[in-house]
Amino acid sequence: MKTSLAFAVPSMLLAALALAGCGKPATSTEAPAKSAPSVAGALPKLGAAPVWKLQDLEGKAVTSEQFKGKVVVVDFWATWCGPCRAEIPGYVELQKKYGAQGLVIVGVSLDQAGPDVVKAFAGKYGINYPIVMGDDEVQAKFGGIEAIPTTFLIDRDGQIRDRKLGAEETETYEKKIAAVMAEGAKPM
């Protein structure tokens, strides 16, 4: 019994760390925003999403203003981060499923190797949503990014409705997205 417990505890700790996210040096001294509770009720409004302007993988400007009136998932990630990589297939599927209804997922890459590395990665993994290159300024605007992935769910009115630190199962996160999308859905 002691032997199996000795192996079980480290395994459980490793699994917890994998789900928590990849650490990275902090680039801001601001305190992170509070996380939202489960989707049992409506997700609270955590404050207005910041206005930002970044470059995509082709060097073209992408701004938060382009996504007004849409539900936006802003995912801070990197190609080298295991939990970030694990979430990408789910985001690809969510973009396919909800894109026509006004969902936009924006990947904010924090890769320091540059856009060429990210472009090759995006092509290999079939990423079907916009990817932009993040910088210290945008991280500070979002309250500081202490670890990745860190993901924000923004409603159609520009309010942050959820901040998640670390990876989350696609099915669980989809419930949050669906709840926010249903709030401002326009009849078709």
C-alpha positions in Angstrom: 0.0 0.0 0.0 2.8 2.4 0.8 4.4 1.8 -2.6 1.2 2.6 -4.6 0.6 5.7 -2.5 4.1 6.9 -3.1 3.5 6.7 -6.8 0.0 8.0 -6.7 0.7 11.3 -4.9 3.4 12.5 -7.3 1.3 11.5 -10.3 -1.7 13.5 -9.0 0.6 16.5 -8.4 2.0 16.3 -11.9 -1.6 16.0 -13.4 -2.7 19.1 -11.4 0.3 21.1 -12.6 -0.3 20.1 -16.2 -3.9 21.4 -16.0 -2.8 24.6 -14.2 -0.8 26.0 -17.1 2.7 26.8 -18.1 4.5 29.3 -16.0 6.3 32.3 -17.5 8.0 35.3 -16.2 5.5 38.0 -15.1 5.6 41.1 -17.2 3.3 43.2 -15.1 3.0 44.0 -11.4 -0.7 44.5 -11.6 -2.9 42.0 -9.7 -4.8 39.5 -11.9 -8.5 39.8 -12.3 -10.8 37.4 -10.3 -12.0 34.2 -11.9 -15.7 33.7 -12.5 -17.6 30.9 -10.8 -19.1 27.9 -12.6 -21.8 28.4 -15.1 -24.5 27.4 -12.6 -25.9 30.9 -13.0 -25.1 33.8 -15.3 -21.4 34.7 -15.5 -20.7 38.0 -13.7 -19.4 41.0 -15.5 -15.8 41.4 -14.4 -15.2 44.8 -16.1 -14.7 46.2 -19.6 -12.3 44.5 -21.9 -9.3 46.6 -22.8 -8.9 48.1 -26.2 -5.9 46.6 -28.0 -4.1 46.6 -31.4 -1.6 43.9 -32.4 0.0 42.4 -35.5 -1.2 39.1 -37.0 1.2 36.5 -38.4 1.3 38.4 -41.7 2.2 41.7 -40.0 -1.3 43.2 -40.5 -3.0 45.2 -37.7 -5.8 43.5 -35.8 -7.7 45.4 -33.2 -10.3 44.7 -30.6 -12.6 47.2 -32.4 -12.9 44.7 -35.3 -14.8 42.3 -33.0 -17.5 44.7 -31.6 -20.8 43.0 -31.2 -19.3 39.5 -31.1 -18.5 37.1 -28.3 -14.7 37.0 -28.2 -12.3 34.5 -26.6 -8.9 36.0 -26.1 -6.4 33.2 -25.4 -2.9 34.0 -24.3 -0.7 31.0 -25.3 2.6 29.8 -26.7 3.6 27.0 -29.1 5.9 25.5 -26.4 3.2 25.3 -23.7 1.7 21.8 -23.4 -1.6 22.8 -21.8 -2.0 25.6 -24.5 -1.4 23.0 -27.2 -3.9 20.6 -25.6 -6.7 23.3 -25.8 -6.2 24.2 -29.5 -8.2 21.4 -31.1 -11.1 22.3 -28.9 -10.8 26.0 -29.9 -10.7 25.0 -33.5 -14.0 23.0 -33.1 -15.6 25.8 -31.1 -14.8 28.3 -33.8 -16.3 26.0 -36.4 -19.4 25.4 -34.3 -20.1 28.9 -33.2 -18.3 31.2 -35.7 -21.4 31.8 -37.8 -23.3 32.8 -34.6 -20.8 35.5 -33.7 -18.0 33.8 -31.8 -14.4 34.9 -32.5 -11.5 33.2 -30.9 -8.3 35.2 -30.9 -5.0 33.5 -30.1 -2.5 35.9 -28.6 0.9 34.2 -29.0 3.5 35.0 -26.4 6.2 33.2 -28.4 9.4 35.1 -28.4 10.8 33.2 -31.4 8.5 35.4 -33.6 5.6 35.0 -36.1 7.4 32.5 -38.4 7.4 29.8 -35.7 3.8 30.5 -34.8 2.7 30.5 -38.5 4.3 27.1 -39.0 2.6 25.8 -35.9 -0.8 27.3 -36.9 -0.6 25.6 -40.3 0.4 22.3 -38.9 -2.4 22.2 -36.3 -5.1 23.7 -38.6 -5.8 26.8 -36.5 -8.9 28.5 -38.0 -9.0 31.6 -35.9 -7.0 34.8 -35.9 -3.5 34.6 -34.2 -1.8 37.8 -33.2 1.6 38.4 -31.6 1.3 39.6 -28.0 3.5 42.1 -26.3 4.0 43.5 -22.8 1.5 46.3 -23.3 -1.4 44.0 -24.1 -0.5 41.7 -21.2 -0.6 44.7 -18.8 -3.9 45.9 -20.3 -5.4 42.5 -19.4 -4.2 42.8 -15.8 -0.9 40.9 -16.3 -0.5 37.4 -17.5 1.2 35.3 -14.8 1.0 31.9 -16.6 -0.3 30.5 -19.8 -2.8 29.7 -21.0 -4.8 32.6 -19.6 -8.1 33.1 -21.4 -10.7 35.8 -21.3 -14.3 35.4 -22.4 -15.8 38.7 -23.6 -19.5 39.3 -24.3 -21.1 41.2 -27.2 -21.1 44.4 -25.1 -17.3 44.3 -24.5 -17.5 43.0 -20.9 -15.2 40.4 -19.6 -17.3 37.5 -18.3 -14.7 34.9 -17.4 -10.9 34.7 -16.8 -9.5 31.3 -16.7 -5.9 30.5 -15.8 -4.7 27.1 -17.1 -6.4 24.6 -19.4 -10.0 23.6 -19.1 -11.9 20.8 -20.8 -13.5 22.0 -24.0 -17.0 20.7 -22.9 -16.8 22.7 -19.7 -15.6 25.9 -21.4 -18.2 25.5 -24.2 -20.9 25.8 -21.6 -19.6 29.2 -20.6 -19.3 30.3 -24.2 -22.8 29.1 -25.0 -24.3 30.9 -21.9 -22.7 34.2 -23.0 -23.7 33.7 -26.6 -27.3 33.1 -25.7 -27.5 36.4 -23.7 -27.1 38.6 -26.7 -28.2 36.3 -29.5 -30.1 38.0 -32.3 -33.1 36.2 -33.7 -32.6 34.8 -37.2 
